[in-house]
Amino acid sequence: MIRPHEFPHHGLTLRSTLHVPDGPAGTKWPTAVFVHGFTSNRLELPDFVAMSRLLEANGIASVRFDLSGHGESDGAFFDVTITGEITETRAVLEAVRALDFVDPERIGLVGMSMGGVVAGIVAAEEPGIAALCLWSPAAVAPFEMGRGYLKGRSLAAEIEEKGYFDADGHRVSAALVEDLAGLDVYGRSGAYSGPVHILHGSKDEIAPLEYVGRYLDHYDGNAELEVVDGADHAWGSVPHRTALHRSTLRFLRRHLQS
């Protein structure tokens, strides 16, 4: 079953899609919550939809939601901050636990790119996350913005001229730049003690592999990194995307269905 759902949050509506496996009424299912990337939405380039359908067919429910200022959710992108996205994700998780089809003891997080950064922090700071899967986490972003540049362009100069930084047609605020530049991505993520599965492409030019590998230095032996040869940031081929989805399914079945 696939159906829309709305989460109220601080006067905004965060819109989502729920996937629930077929089964007896009243069944409490293990559930994965998906966090999309910067400027993306709950469809996501590496195909959150196909992943949700694959999970549904294998007895795992899922929730895909649009962060504020993205997709169909309320809010303007100019008002987005990483701190706000972390708060929204934690609020959605709290509401998900109360949904009638969800087993609150078996909730996993899947985050893509900047959503992977958010998911990693939320898993460490929100109790009860049973498993964490990161797709191409953009751990490089705080360091890149901390140097004052994005895609080779000066953030400060463009913000001073226009009042915003133009990121592929999205107005990035000075508040978002400051928030992200000061983010302790590894320190805030490393407290999570549950199982972590990180999937990254060897040809990812958006989020360099060296920054992803640093996650392993901050977890206490509970994280594994799977590097898929030739895959780019968007997992833009059928074999690479298939490998991503199958590996994610194996990980979530192992840790949410046991």
Secondary structure in CASP SS format (residue, H / E / C, confidence):
PFRMAT SS
TARGET T0000
AUTHOR 0000-0000-0000
METHOD secondary structure of the structure
MODEL  1
M C 1.00
I E 1.00
R E 1.00
P E 1.00
H E 1.00
E E 1.00
F E 1.00
P E 1.00
H E 1.00
H C 1.00
G C 1.00
L E 1.00
T E 1.00
L E 1.00
R E 1.00
S E 1.00
T E 1.00
L E 1.00
H E 1.00
V C 1.00
P C 1.00
D C 1.00
G C 1.00
P C 1.00
A C 1.00
G C 1.00
T C 1.00
K C 1.00
W E 1.00
P E 1.00
T E 1.00
A E 1.00
V E 1.00
F E 1.00
V E 1.00
H C 1.00
G C 1.00
F C 1.00
T C 1.00
S C 1.00
N C 1.00
R C 1.00
L C 1.00
E C 1.00
L C 1.00
P C 1.00
D C 1.00
F H 1.00
V H 1.00
A H 1.00
M H 1.00
S H 1.00
R H 1.00
L H 1.00
L H 1.00
E H 1.00
A H 1.00
N C 1.00
G C 1.00
I C 1.00
A E 1.00
S E 1.00
V E 1.00
R E 1.00
F E 1.00
D C 1.00
L C 1.00
S C 1.00
G C 1.00
H C 1.00
G C 1.00
E C 1.00
S C 1.00
D C 1.00
G C 1.00
A C 1.00
F H 1.00
F H 1.00
D H 1.00
V C 1.00
T C 1.00
I H 1.00
T H 1.00
G H 1.00
E H 1.00
I H 1.00
T H 1.00
E H 1.00
T H 1.00
R H 1.00
A H 1.00
V H 1.00
L H 1.00
E H 1.00
A H 1.00
V H 1.00
R H 1.00
A C 1.00
L C 1.00
D C 1.00
F C 1.00
V E 1.00
D E 1.00
P E 1.00
E E 1.00
R E 1.00
I E 1.00
G E 1.00
L E 1.00
V E 1.00
G E 1.00
M E 1.00
S C 1.00
M H 1.00
G H 1.00
G H 1.00
V H 1.00
V H 1.00
A H 1.00
G H 1.00
I H 1.00
V H 1.00
A H 1.00
A H 1.00
E H 1.00
E C 1.00
P C 1.00
G C 1.00
I E 1.00
A E 1.00
A E 1.00
L E 1.00
C E 1.00
L E 1.00
W E 1.00
S C 1.00
P C 1.00
A C 1.00
A C 1.00
V C 1.00
A H 1.00
P H 1.00
F H 1.00
E H 1.00
M H 1.00
G H 1.00
R C 1.00
G C 1.00
Y E 1.00
L E 1.00
K C 1.00
G C 1.00
R E 1.00
S E 1.00
L H 1.00
A H 1.00
A H 1.00
E H 1.00
I H 1.00
E H 1.00
E H 1.00
K H 1.00
G C 1.00
Y C 1.00
F E 1.00
D E 1.00
A E 1.00
D C 1.00
G C 1.00
H E 1.00
R E 1.00
V E 1.00
S C 1.00
A H 1.00
A H 1.00
L H 1.00
V H 1.00
E H 1.00
D H 1.00
L H 1.00
A H 1.00
G C 1.00
L C 1.00
D C 1.00
V H 1.00
Y H 1.00
G H 1.00
R H 1.00
S H 1.00
G C 1.00
A C 1.00
Y C 1.00
S C 1.00
G C 1.00
P C 1.00
V E 1.00
H E 1.00
I E 1.00
L E 1.00
H E 1.00
G E 1.00
S C 1.00
K C 1.00
D C 1.00
E C 1.00
I C 1.00
A C 1.00
P C 1.00
L H 1.00
E H 1.00
Y H 1.00
V H 1.00
G H 1.00
R C 1.00
Y H 1.00
L H 1.00
D H 1.00
H H 1.00
Y C 1.00
D C 1.00
G C 1.00
N C 1.00
A E 1.00
E E 1.00
L E 1.00
E E 1.00
V E 1.00
V E 1.00
D C 1.00
G C 1.00
A C 1.00
D C 1.00
H C 1.00
A C 1.00
W C 1.00
G C 1.00
S C 1.00
V H 1.00
P H 1.00
H H 1.00
R H 1.00
T H 1.00
A H 1.00
L H 1.00
H H 1.00
R H 1.00
S H 1.00
T H 1.00
L H 1.00
R H 1.00
F H 1.00
L H 1.00
R H 1.00
R H 1.00
H H 1.00
L H 1.00
Q C 1.00
S C 1.00
END
